[in-house]
Amino acid sequence: LAIGQDNFDIPALIAKLRERRVSMVQSKPQFTLIYDTPNWLWANHHLSSPPPAISSNNQ
């Protein structure tokens, strides 16, 4: 999932991602994490790791 010029236009970007989810969820269900959680930007780069908040709480 590439993020381009609108990375600072978060509401518009999330709206685009939610539209894409309809088609993407069929092949990559795990991508819903990116759209459904406040950490979607983080999840885009670290799908297999726990959120930073959880990591710091556990240490």
Secondary structure, DSSP 8 states (H G I E B T S, - for coil): ----GGGG-HHHHHHHHHHHHHHHTTT-GGGHHHHHSTTHHHHHH-TTS--HHHHHHH-
